[in-house]
């Protein structure tokens, strides 16, 4: 990981559109391989400030299917980061853009995994002010 400072930006109403555009690109590359694709993380919560990097979670039928996805995602500008598998062995991680201008992250996991369930079932309250206070009061 780079040493760039952590930047939390005000909510950008373009984030959902950036997700949808990237989703279309990802589906054109690996749509026939994957089981599901979702916008996750803070940029998926309307009104909430976030790191200005769109997080995408891809659900696979089997984690072994990731091997076929790697070169296809690299062809559309993603860097595969296998070193993170030491800490999260059931996830394949990809990033797009240089350290100083990172645009997207992909978290690739099995659709039936705990990682998938934890990231899909966790949702912030509908109100941005409630979401913000939930973040502030959550234990680290």
Order of alpha helices (4+ residues) and beta strands (2+ residues): alpha-beta-beta-alpha-beta-beta-beta-alpha-alpha
